[in-house]
Amino acid sequence: MVEPTLASEAGHCAALFQSLQAAAPELRFRLWTDRRAALPGWQQPRTALQPYFHRRWRKLQAWGLYRRLLRAGAPLFVPTAGYFDLRMLDLAARGRIGSGRAFLYFHKLRLDAARAAALQALARRQPALELFGTSEEIVHRLRAAGFVHVQQLLPVLTAPLAAAAAATAPAGAGASFRHILFAGAARADKGFGHVVDLVELLMRTGSSLPVAVQTSGDHYGRHDERTRADLQRLRALPYAQLSLLADTMGPAAYTGLFPGAICLQPYEVAEYADKMSAVTFDALRAGAPIITVAGTSMARIVEQAGAGIVVGTASAPALLQAVEETVARYGPLQARALAAGARYAPQSSWAPLVERLRAVAGGAGDQVEIATRSER
């Protein structure tokens, strides 16, 4: 695994690999990480750690490492791939990459006219690349560019929470609402400002609804400019029922946020119309109803499952009305979320990729090099 930003056991990058490893426990992996990575307990017979990347030079280092790994015999997997990775692999290869040598997983893919044309040319040069996307839209774009081997992989990462959620919402009985939850990194494209607006409205209206908000930054602890301003607003609010969760959490603490929660996902439509969020599946599998915005990928899942409420706008009044309706109907909505979540399991979600890795790695004897970039 080549993950320039993997530095600790907390966060999405670590969960991504641990979920894949659990789905394919017989395969051996090498993880290329941040040079200062602290991953106690990860070094084991089937997981070799290779601290390597410097934060400032990681893009240049990625080209050199791709070149090195393509010359080796192990299959290479890029779990958080982007257009950059396709370009660097193509340049590093100095020729056609063979079948079963490189696998890339896209969580987002933005293409302007120039990049779309370049991608088509790259598909002609590298027809054997095996690509995966979190959404149908990403899969369609890759196929439209001319790539032949393209499949969808849903980003279902966490362990089942059915027991905890079932204890909160027994079948046929009223459920116990615990808090409104904004989970994951605080970012502008995830509608963090809308969450702050909602907390302000709750305070002005004298509400007593509890709210838990994760305020952690990206893999380097950074926030975008808009989010920094919104964080200042949020921290200044004297709302007694507000819990701020500043530190990036480990898997157990993170998954423990969801049972009894209403999961807010007021994500920007422009960013998430064709992009999936792992938080959606974390919420459903814990039985947490979701409030999200029409036009996003999450909205389509919520509407199909009846597992929450889709609002037309992410304004604070619209979100508050949806929250109050969800609290009033929490039992039935939680049951539908659990039913939807039961359809998503990490093993089955990873299956298309794992089957190919098993085939090309020759079983448990060969090692899979996993190259990931976390720039989402």
C-alpha positions as CSV (number, residue, x, y, z in Angstrom):
1,M,0.0,0.0,0.0
2,V,1.5,3.3,-1.1
3,E,-0.3,5.9,1.0
4,P,1.6,9.2,1.1
5,T,-0.8,10.6,3.8
6,L,-1.2,7.5,6.0
7,A,0.3,8.5,9.3
8,S,-1.9,7.0,12.1
9,E,-4.5,4.4,12.8
10,A,-7.2,7.1,12.9
11,G,-9.2,8.4,9.9
12,H,-10.4,7.2,6.5
13,C,-7.1,6.0,5.1
14,A,-6.6,3.5,7.9
15,A,-10.2,2.3,7.8
16,L,-10.0,1.8,4.1
17,F,-7.0,-0.6,4.3
18,Q,-8.3,-2.4,7.4
19,S,-11.6,-3.1,5.7
20,L,-9.8,-4.4,2.6
21,Q,-7.5,-6.5,4.7
22,A,-10.5,-8.0,6.6
23,A,-12.1,-8.9,3.2
24,A,-8.9,-10.7,2.0
25,P,-7.1,-11.9,5.1
26,E,-5.0,-14.5,3.2
27,L,-3.3,-11.9,1.0
28,R,0.0,-10.2,1.9
29,F,0.3,-6.4,1.7
30,R,3.1,-3.9,1.8
31,L,2.0,-0.4,2.9
32,W,4.1,2.6,1.7
33,T,3.2,5.4,4.1
34,D,4.2,8.8,5.4
35,R,7.8,8.6,6.6
36,R,6.7,9.5,10.2
37,A,3.8,7.0,10.3
38,A,2.9,5.7,13.8
39,L,1.0,2.5,13.3
40,P,1.6,0.3,16.3
41,G,0.4,-3.3,15.8
42,W,0.1,-3.0,12.0
43,Q,3.5,-4.7,11.4
44,Q,2.6,-8.4,11.2
45,P,3.4,-11.4,9.0
46,R,0.9,-10.4,6.2
47,T,1.3,-6.6,6.5
48,A,4.7,-5.1,5.9
49,L,5.1,-1.3,6.6
50,Q,7.4,0.9,4.5
51,P,7.7,4.5,5.8
52,Y,8.6,6.5,2.8
53,F,6.8,9.7,1.8
54,H,7.8,13.2,2.7
55,R,4.8,15.6,2.8
56,R,6.3,18.2,0.5
57,W,7.8,15.9,-2.1
58,R,5.2,13.1,-2.1
59,K,4.1,13.7,-5.7
60,L,7.6,13.4,-7.1
61,Q,8.2,10.4,-4.9
62,A,5.0,8.8,-6.2
63,W,6.3,8.8,-9.8
64,G,9.5,7.2,-8.7
65,L,7.8,4.6,-6.6
66,Y,5.3,3.7,-9.3
67,R,8.2,3.2,-11.7
68,R,9.9,0.9,-9.1
69,L,6.8,-1.1,-8.3
70,L,5.7,-1.6,-11.9
71,R,9.1,-3.2,-12.5
72,A,8.5,-5.6,-9.6
73,G,6.2,-8.6,-9.8
74,A,3.5,-7.7,-7.3
75,P,0.1,-6.2,-8.3
76,L,-0.3,-2.6,-7.5
77,F,-3.5,-1.1,-6.0
78,V,-4.3,2.6,-5.6
79,P,-7.3,2.8,-3.3
80,T,-7.8,6.6,-3.5
81,A,-6.8,7.3,-7.0
82,G,-7.0,10.4,-9.1
83,Y,-6.2,11.6,-12.6
84,F,-2.7,12.3,-11.3
85,D,-2.1,8.6,-10.5
86,L,-3.2,7.6,-14.0
87,R,-0.7,10.1,-15.5
88,M,2.1,9.1,-13.2
89,L,1.6,5.3,-13.8
90,D,1.6,5.9,-17.5
91,L,4.8,8.0,-17.4
92,A,6.4,5.6,-15.0
93,A,5.6,2.6,-17.2
94,R,7.4,3.7,-20.3
95,G,5.2,1.4,-22.3
96,R,2.0,-0.6,-21.9
97,I,1.2,-1.9,-18.4
98,G,0.3,-5.6,-18.5
99,S,-2.9,-7.2,-17.4
100,G,-3.3,-7.7,-13.7
101,R,-0.5,-5.3,-12.8
102,A,-2.3,-2.1,-11.7
103,F,-5.7,-1.5,-10.0
104,L,-7.0,2.0,-9.2
105,Y,-10.1,3.0,-7.1
106,F,-11.6,6.4,-7.7
107,H,-13.6,8.3,-5.1
108,K,-14.0,11.3,-7.3
109,L,-13.2,12.2,-10.9
110,R,-13.5,15.7,-12.3
111,L,-13.0,16.1,-16.0
112,D,-12.9,19.3,-18.1
113,A,-12.7,19.0,-21.9
114,A,-8.9,18.9,-22.0
115,R,-8.5,16.3,-19.3
116,A,-11.3,14.2,-20.9
117,A,-9.3,14.1,-24.1
118,A,-6.1,13.3,-22.3
119,L,-7.9,10.5,-20.5
120,Q,-9.1,9.0,-23.8
121,A,-5.6,9.0,-25.1
122,L,-4.4,7.4,-21.9
123,A,-7.0,4.7,-22.2
124,R,-5.7,3.8,-25.7
125,R,-2.2,3.5,-24.3
126,Q,-3.1,1.6,-21.2
127,P,-6.1,-0.6,-22.0
128,A,-5.2,-3.3,-19.4
129,L,-5.6,-1.0,-16.3
130,E,-8.4,-2.2,-14.0
131,L,-10.4,0.7,-12.6
132,F,-13.1,1.0,-9.9
133,G,-15.3,3.9,-8.9
134,T,-17.5,4.5,-5.9
135,S,-20.4,5.8,-7.9
136,E,-22.1,4.9,-11.2
137,E,-21.3,8.3,-12.6
138,I,-17.5,7.7,-12.1
139,V,-17.8,4.3,-13.7
140,H,-19.6,5.8,-16.7
141,R,-16.9,8.5,-17.1
142,L,-14.1,6.0,-17.1
143,R,-15.9,3.7,-19.6
144,A,-16.7,6.7,-21.8
145,A,-13.0,7.5,-21.9
146,G,-12.4,4.1,-23.4
147,F,-11.3,2.0,-20.4
148,V,-12.7,-1.5,-20.7
149,H,-12.1,-3.0,-17.2
150,V,-14.2,-0.8,-14.9
151,Q,-16.5,-1.8,-12.0
152,Q,-18.3,-0.1,-9.1
153,L,-17.1,-0.6,-5.5
154,L,-19.2,1.1,-2.8
155,P,-17.1,2.6,0.0
156,V,-18.5,0.4,2.8
157,L,-15.7,0.3,5.4
158,T,-16.8,-0.1,9.0
159,A,-17.6,-3.3,11.0
160,P,-21.2,-4.2,11.5
161,L,-23.0,-2.2,14.2
162,A,-26.3,-4.2,14.0
163,A,-26.2,-5.4,17.6
164,A,-25.7,-1.9,19.0
165,A,-28.3,-0.4,16.7
166,A,-30.8,-3.2,17.4
167,A,-30.4,-2.5,21.1
168,T,-31.3,1.1,20.5
169,A,-34.2,0.3,18.1
170,P,-35.9,-3.1,18.8
171,A,-38.1,-4.2,15.9
172,G,-41.6,-2.8,16.2
173,A,-40.8,-0.6,19.2
174,G,-40.1,3.0,19.7
175,A,-36.4,4.0,19.1
176,S,-34.1,6.0,21.4
177,F,-32.9,9.2,19.7
178,R,-29.5,10.3,21.1
179,H,-28.1,13.2,19.2
180,I,-27.8,15.0,15.8
181,L,-24.5,14.0,14.3
182,F,-22.1,15.5,11.8
183,A,-19.4,12.9,11.3
184,G,-16.2,12.9,9.4
185,A,-13.7,15.7,8.5
186,A,-15.0,19.2,8.7
187,R,-15.0,20.6,5.2
188,A,-16.8,23.3,3.2
189,D,-17.8,20.8,0.5
190,K,-19.4,18.7,3.1
191,G,-21.7,21.6,4.1
192,F,-20.0,22.3,7.4
193,G,-21.2,25.9,7.3
194,H,-24.8,24.7,7.1
195,V,-24.2,22.6,10.3
196,V,-23.0,25.7,12.1
197,D,-26.1,27.7,10.8
198,L,-28.3,24.9,12.3
199,V,-26.7,25.1,15.7
200,E,-27.1,28.8,15.7
201,L,-30.8,28.4,14.9
202,L,-31.2,25.7,17.6
203,M,-29.7,28.2,20.1
204,R,-31.9,31.1,19.0
205,T,-35.1,29.0,19.2
206,G,-34.3,27.7,22.7
207,S,-34.0,24.1,21.6
208,S,-32.6,21.3,23.8
209,L,-31.7,18.9,21.0
210,P,-28.2,17.5,21.5
211,V,-25.7,17.9,18.7
212,A,-22.3,16.2,18.2
213,V,-20.0,17.6,15.6
214,Q,-16.7,16.3,14.4
215,T,-14.3,19.2,13.7
216,S,-11.2,17.3,12.7
217,G,-9.3,18.4,9.6
218,D,-7.7,16.5,6.8
219,H,-5.0,14.0,7.1
220,Y,-2.6,16.8,8.1
221,G,-5.0,18.4,10.5
222,R,-5.7,21.3,8.1
223,H,-9.0,23.1,7.3
224,D,-10.0,25.1,4.3
225,E,-10.4,28.9,4.7
226,R,-14.3,28.8,4.8
227,T,-14.3,26.0,7.4
228,R,-11.8,27.8,9.6
229,A,-14.2,30.8,9.7
230,D,-17.2,28.5,10.4
231,L,-15.2,26.8,13.2
232,Q,-14.7,30.1,14.9
233,R,-18.4,30.8,14.7
234,L,-19.2,27.3,16.1
235,R,-16.8,27.5,19.0
236,A,-18.2,30.9,20.0
237,L,-21.8,29.6,20.3
238,P,-22.9,29.1,23.9
239,Y,-25.2,26.2,23.1
240,A,-25.2,23.9,26.1
241,Q,-26.2,20.8,24.1
242,L,-23.3,21.0,21.7
243,S,-20.4,18.5,21.8
244,L,-17.3,19.3,19.7
245,L,-15.2,16.3,18.7
246,A,-11.9,17.8,17.7
247,D,-9.6,14.8,17.5
248,T,-9.6,12.3,14.6
249,M,-11.1,9.2,16.2
250,G,-10.1,5.5,16.1
251,P,-12.5,3.0,14.6
252,A,-14.3,2.0,17.9
253,A,-14.9,5.6,19.0
254,Y,-16.0,6.7,15.5
255,T,-18.5,3.9,15.0
256,G,-19.9,4.4,18.5
257,L,-21.2,7.9,17.4
258,F,-23.8,6.4,15.1
259,P,-26.3,4.3,17.1
260,G,-29.1,6.6,18.2
261,A,-28.0,9.4,15.9
262,I,-29.5,11.5,13.1
263,C,-26.7,11.8,10.6
264,L,-26.5,15.2,8.9
265,Q,-25.0,15.1,5.4
266,P,-25.8,18.6,4.0
267,Y,-23.1,18.1,1.3
268,E,-22.7,20.4,-1.6
269,V,-24.6,19.1,-4.7
270,A,-21.9,20.3,-7.1
271,E,-19.3,18.0,-5.3
272,Y,-21.5,15.1,-4.4
273,A,-23.8,14.6,-7.3
274,D,-21.4,11.9,-8.6
275,K,-19.4,11.1,-5.5
276,M,-20.2,8.7,-2.7
277,S,-19.5,9.1,1.0
278,A,-18.4,6.3,3.3
279,V,-20.3,8.1,6.1
280,T,-23.6,7.2,4.4
281,F,-22.9,3.5,4.8
282,D,-21.6,3.9,8.3
283,A,-24.8,5.6,9.3
284,L,-27.1,3.1,7.6
285,R,-25.4,0.1,9.0
286,A,-25.7,1.6,12.5
287,G,-29.4,2.4,11.9
288,A,-28.9,6.2,11.9
289,P,-31.4,8.0,9.7
290,I,-29.8,10.4,7.3
291,I,-30.7,14.0,6.4
292,T,-29.2,15.1,3.1
293,V,-29.7,17.3,0.1
294,A,-31.6,16.6,-3.1
295,G,-29.3,16.0,-6.1
296,T,-26.5,14.2,-4.2
297,S,-25.6,10.5,-4.4
298,M,-26.6,10.1,-0.8
299,A,-30.1,11.5,-1.5
300,R,-30.7,8.7,-4.0
301,I,-29.8,6.1,-1.5
302,V,-31.9,7.6,1.2
303,E,-34.9,8.0,-1.0
304,Q,-34.7,4.4,-2.3
305,A,-34.5,3.0,1.2
306,G,-36.8,5.5,2.9
307,A,-34.0,5.8,5.5
308,G,-34.2,9.5,6.3
309,I,-35.3,12.8,4.8
310,V,-34.1,14.6,1.7
311,V,-34.3,18.4,1.8
312,G,-34.5,20.7,-1.2
313,T,-32.1,23.2,0.3
314,A,-29.5,23.0,3.2
315,S,-30.8,26.1,4.9
316,A,-31.0,26.0,8.6
317,P,-34.8,26.2,8.8
318,A,-35.1,23.3,6.3
319,L,-32.6,21.2,8.2
320,L,-34.3,21.9,11.5
321,Q,-37.7,21.0,10.1
322,A,-36.2,17.7,8.8
323,V,-34.5,17.0,12.2
324,E,-37.8,17.5,14.1
325,E,-39.6,15.2,11.7
326,T,-36.9,12.6,12.0
327,V,-37.0,12.7,15.8
328,A,-40.8,12.3,15.7
329,R,-40.5,9.3,13.3
330,Y,-37.2,8.0,14.7
331,G,-38.4,4.4,15.2
332,P,-39.6,3.6,11.7
333,L,-36.8,5.6,10.0
334,Q,-34.2,3.8,12.1
335,A,-35.7,0.4,11.2
336,R,-35.5,1.3,7.5
337,A,-31.9,2.5,7.9
338,L,-31.0,-0.8,9.5
339,A,-32.7,-2.7,6.7
340,A,-30.8,-0.7,4.1
341,G,-27.5,-1.1,6.0
342,A,-27.9,-4.8,6.2
343,R,-27.5,-5.0,2.4
344,Y,-24.1,-3.4,2.6
345,A,-21.2,-5.5,3.9
346,P,-17.4,-4.8,3.5
347,Q,-16.8,-8.4,2.2
348,S,-19.4,-8.2,-0.6
349,S,-18.5,-4.6,-1.4
350,W,-14.8,-5.4,-1.9
351,A,-15.5,-8.7,-3.7
352,P,-15.0,-7.6,-7.3
353,L,-11.5,-6.3,-6.5
354,V,-10.5,-9.0,-4.0
355,E,-11.4,-11.7,-6.5
356,R,-9.0,-10.1,-9.1
357,L,-6.2,-9.6,-6.5
358,R,-6.5,-13.2,-5.5
359,A,-6.3,-14.3,-9.1
360,V,-3.3,-12.2,-10.0
361,A,-1.4,-12.6,-6.7
362,G,-1.4,-16.3,-7.1
363,G,-3.0,-16.9,-3.7
364,A,-1.4,-16.1,-0.3
365,G,2.2,-16.4,-1.5
366,D,2.5,-13.2,-3.4
367,Q,2.4,-9.6,-2.0
368,V,0.0,-6.9,-3.1
369,E,1.5,-3.4,-3.3
370,I,-1.3,-0.9,-2.4
371,A,-0.8,2.7,-3.6
372,T,-3.3,5.2,-2.3
373,R,-3.6,8.9,-2.5
374,S,-6.0,10.7,-0.1
375,E,-6.8,14.0,-1.7
376,R,-10.6,13.8,-1.5
